């Protein structure tokens, strides 16, 4: 019996043996925005006094318990998923982060989502397809170095550091339509069981997530999850487990037999009590070639790759402070001896803190977050593996050419700092960010000296206001990407020094009020 099966049985047994932390009541299906949460949403999460793990175990389609549905008889309800529109403009080099599963190219990009919900007592469904467009203008990049792959495949990530991470999605504009946040599930005695294509957000990070983040395209999957924390004498528990299929991008290779992969995942979160604001969790991903859900029903074969993570988050609603940390590791857990000898091998981390200062006119929110996916290079006799890449599974930890986890990618490092002023009707803020790209790949290059690191430095402003019954968010940033693709000619004859000005403008129109799960 697989680990996934054993966990599912354990989770079901736990639900059957104990009572939910609060009485079960019917609800209405809703769609939750997980990618790039607004300052207003973050303040609301910090101030939340009721026990909740929705933001560390996020699902795009859930039950909103704030909207009751009569539990008498088979009374049904049909609702709407209000339209969401996002426009984005990029100059210099495209940045695909914080886009909710859409791929953003150079030039103009657009995204739209809408749909309907259905509820009938314990049965819930969301049909919320989404469509996106990328103008995908030309920009300078190195073509893929593997002749058996597309020229748009990444130059840096071939075997044994293989990854399906296209630099550009083809030579022309791209249009795409998919199921978006669609899902169907049954709520039975404290658990939801069903099928989903919705986004997943695991971990405590505000912008980054080491294993599963909301900027990956939806993963078609069968799932089992608790729909509210379960109260036991040993604390309150929440869990989620799923079996899904990952798909290759159109710009990777021409081998049709390896297009699908099986992803098994589980996540368990614990809180000391049903009134605690501290949560500790553990996450696991396992991936193999092939999928039983594919049209060819190819069986999963070959070795299994693993990613594991642990995290903790603590908040104090009265003082408005929240802090969190997540630590990830590629591969199976080490033996005690391996851990004592090289405790940092395969380790990645993310940590951050937020302080909300409330005043009569409004709330000031300060946010800082740091992530580091770089791997050590000083272990003799052992080859380190770039995080998210694989030696056994060519596509690595991606879905349709986008990373499952943090968008800074293998060898990435980032620092983020923002300050936002939020009132009852609008908000305004400033932010600054530094990202160092592909550092592990850089250290494998010819003469990786000090002045060749590929680094983005940018600053920006953002704001929010109500417009015609909707909420409009605007974000404008500008900066420079230094030594783009490690191009710095200092000391290397024939190599240019290339710094690229990067500009990004985002405008999104969303429902004025979004229901929290």
Secondary structure by P-SEA (a helix, b strand, c coil): ccaaaaaaaaaaaaaacccccccbbbbbbbccccccccaaaaaaaaaccccccccccccccccccccccccccbbbbbbbccbbbbbbbbcccccccccccccccccbbbbbbbbbbbbcccbbbbbbbbbbbbcccbbbbbccccccccccccccccccccccccccccccbbbbbccccccccccccccccccccbbbbcccccccccccccccccccccccccccbbbccccbbbbccccbbbbbcccccccccccbbbbbbbbbbbccccccccccbbbbbbbbccccccccccccccccccccccbbbbbbcccccccbbbbbbccccccaaaaaaccccccccccbbbbbbbcccbbbbbbbbbbbcccccccccbbbbccccccccccccccccccccccccccccccccbbbbbcccccccccccccccaaaaaaaccccccccccccccccccbbbbcccbbbbbbbbbbbbcccccccccccccccbbbbbbbbbbbbbcccccccc
